[in-house]
Amino acid sequence: MGTTLAISGAYNLAGALLQNPNDIAAAFDEYETAMRPVAERAQKLVPGMPHMINPETAWGIQVMHRILYLFWQSGIILVLIKFLGPPAHLVPVSDFGFRQLDEMTEADSRD
């Protein structure tokens, strides 16, 4: 989700700046309104995290490695990854009417 938030955030910020070229504060407010719910959902952590996955002792590290190995071997980790966290395709993308570069338009016309 980090990469998805970074790319969609940059796109949404550019769009907000395009819509409010003379009012940066309004552009930032529009950006914040669009991105805050998505970012908050992506930042929710499973109870006990991040402390459970960041042990501070050698014994804790060994226990964590063994548990993660068992999760991986059982296949449950793949199920957890699939259902934990927001899916990237649910991140809203607005159409701001960006124009394409001339090179991109020419390349499309040749294909």
For each residue, the residues with C-beta under 8 A, 3 or more apart:
1: 4 5 42 85 86 88
2: 5 6 42
3: 6 7
4: 1 7 8 42 88 91
5: 1 2 8 9 35 38 39 42 91
6: 2 3 9 10
7: 3 4 10 11
8: 4 5 11 12 35 38 91 92 93
9: 5 6 12 13 31 35 39
10: 6 7 13 14
11: 7 8 14 15 93 96
12: 8 9 15 16 31 34 35 93 94
13: 9 10 16 17 27 31
14: 10 11 17 18 96 98
15: 11 12 18 19 94 96 98
16: 12 13 19 20 27 28 30 31 34
17: 13 14 20 21 24 27
18: 14 15 21 96 97 98
19: 15 16 27 30 96
20: 16 17 23 24 26 27 30
21: 17 18
22:
23: 20 26 27
24: 17 20 27 28
25: 28 29
26: 20 23 29 30
27: 13 16 17 19 20 23 24 30 31
28: 16 24 25 31 32
29: 25 26 32 33
30: 16 19 20 26 27 33 34
31: 9 12 13 16 27 28 34 35
32: 28 29 35 36
33: 29 30 36
34: 12 16 30 31 38 92 94
35: 5 8 9 12 31 32 38 39
36: 32 33 39 40
37: 40 41
38: 5 8 34 35 41 42 86 91 92
39: 5 9 35 36 42 43
40: 36 37 43 44
41: 37 38 44 86
42: 1 2 4 5 38 39 85 86
43: 39 40
44: 40 41 85
45: 49 50
46: 49 84
47:
48: 51 52
49: 45 46 52 53
50: 45 53 54
51: 48 54
52: 48 49 55 64
53: 49 50 64
54: 50 51
55: 52 59 60 61 63 64
56: 60
57: 60 61
58: 61 62
59: 55 62 63
60: 55 56 57 63 64
61: 55 57 58 64 65
62: 58 59 65 66
63: 55 59 60 66 67
64: 52 53 55 60 61 67 68
65: 61 62 68 69
66: 62 63 69 70
67: 63 64 70 71
68: 64 65 71 72 77
69: 65 66 72 73
70: 66 67 73 74
71: 67 68 74 76 77 80
72: 68 69 75 77
73: 69 70
74: 70 71 77
75: 72 78 79
76: 71 79 80
77: 68 71 72 74 80 81
78: 75 81 82
79: 75 76 82 83
80: 71 76 77 83 84
81: 77 78 84
82: 78 79
83: 79 80
84: 46 80 81
85: 1 42 44
86: 1 38 41 42 90 91
87: 90
88: 1 4 91
89:
90: 86 87
91: 4 5 8 38 86 88
92: 8 34 38
93: 8 11 12
94: 12 15 34
95:
96: 11 14 15 18 19
97: 18
98: 14 15 18
99:
100: 104 105
101: 104 105
102: 105 106
103: 106 107
104: 100 101 107 108
105: 100 101 102 108 109
106: 102 103 109 110
107: 103 104 110 111
108: 104 105 111
109: 105 106
110: 106 107
111: 107 108
